[in-house]
Amino acid sequence: MSEIQNIDQNYVANTYARFPVELVSGNGSLLYGSDGKQYIDMGSGIAVNTFGIADPIWQKAVTDQLGKLQHTSNLYYTEPCARLAEMLCNKTGMKKVFFSNSGAEANECAIKVARKYAAETKGEQYSAIITLENSFHGRTLTTLAATGQEHFHKLFQPLTPGFYHAPANDLDAIKALADKLPTAAIMIECVQGEGGVNALDADYVKALAAYAKEKEILLLVDEVQTGNGRTGELYAYMHYGITPDVVSTAKGLGGGLPLGATLLSEKVQHVLRFGDHGSTFGGNPVCCAGAISVLKRLDNAFLAEVKEKSDYIFRALQGAKGVRSVSGMGLMIGV
Ligand SMILES: *Cc1c(COP(=O)(O)O)cnc(C)c1O
């Protein structure tokens, strides 16, 4: 084990099973290790490095902003934050954005919005949030409660109460829960990442959205991993022709810097009022400048290219020797 690997093992909390590789630099889809080897990056830092490593356009956007102002606090206006919010709304039809620093925080905000909206419109007891089995929504105590995987819950009890899980692609299971629980919201990932890179059935998602609307239950879509072009649409829900009430995203949005965003539809745009929520770093100008440069490039031509590459990879892998199954959507592919 190298010196750096040794120091890391000794001093960094041992929550990750790291590969025995120390990465030093990179370029596009290539990474270089301290072992002198070149690696092909198939993971993009877990769906984060949207345009690869050290992308010159993204790097310029970030360093230009870094040369001007790195942080202000949310007591002041900055251009990157305002422009990014406007851009996200223009591209999705959502009306407002709350910025944070991670996927878990983006989901926390979505959950707070759902609970407050339900409390104000239906009554405070309408706090239940239904999510899917094998989902993943983050590591905070509330987003862990939302995560439908028991093994993450053990030894961290009590988690935030009020979360219930239904099997994916089973609308009756959701209806059975929602009929007996005072429900604020249903939260889904259109393609479950941790759950095995499985896209939800189109009929199910459409029927679920219609059911939620009919019952005045908010539909929250977690686009932390599926968002920002990864699946061939800007956000994966766009493949399904549904309109979520709240969309959370992070990972690829910042292109490599920490940034979370919770997008609020017309219905819930005014739920968060002064003092209801906040973040010291949320909407940081450097992170937002990077995100603007990412979003600008995720145009229709680029998304069409993602779909084309996806079709090619799916075709090439299906039935290939040693491949049992290929799943997912766009360039979010499980093999
Ligand atoms: C990664 C992920 C999260 C958590 O994001 P963090 O930035 O690690 O907090 C939440 N939801 C989904 C679907 C994810 O893939």
The ligand as an SDF file (V2000), in Angstrom:
LIG
                    3D

 15 15  0  0  0  0  0  0  0  0999 V2000
  -26.4600    9.9870   -4.9380 C   0  0  0  0  0  0  0  0  0  0  0  0
  -27.9240   10.0610   -4.7270 C   0  0  0  0  0  0  0  0  0  0  0  0
  -28.4780   10.7960   -3.6500 C   0  0  0  0  0  0  0  0  0  0  0  0
  -27.6160   11.4450   -2.5970 C   0  0  0  0  0  0  0  0  0  0  0  0
  -26.8050   12.4370   -3.1050 O   0  0  0  0  0  0  0  0  0  0  0  0
  -25.5940   13.0090   -2.2090 P   0  0  0  0  0  0  0  0  0  0  0  0
  -25.0500   14.1410   -3.0330 O   0  0  0  0  0  0  0  0  0  0  0  0
  -24.6200   11.8760   -2.0380 O   0  0  0  0  0  0  0  0  0  0  0  0
  -26.1740   13.4620   -0.9240 O   0  0  0  0  0  0  0  0  0  0  0  0
  -29.8460   10.9040   -3.5780 C   0  0  0  0  0  0  0  0  0  0  0  0
  -30.6520   10.3210   -4.4770 N   0  0  0  0  0  0  0  0  0  0  0  0
  -30.1740    9.6060   -5.5140 C   0  0  0  0  0  0  0  0  0  0  0  0
  -31.1140    8.9960   -6.5010 C   0  0  0  0  0  0  0  0  0  0  0  0
  -28.7960    9.4440   -5.6710 C   0  0  0  0  0  0  0  0  0  0  0  0
  -28.3130    8.7150   -6.6810 O   0  0  0  0  0  0  0  0  0  0  0  0
  1  2  1  0
  2  3  1  0
  2 14  2  0
  3  4  1  0
  3 10  2  0
  4  5  1  0
  5  6  1  0
  6  7  2  0
  6  8  1  0
  6  9  1  0
 10 11  1  0
 11 12  2  0
 12 13  1  0
 12 14  1  0
 14 15  1  0
M  END
$$$$
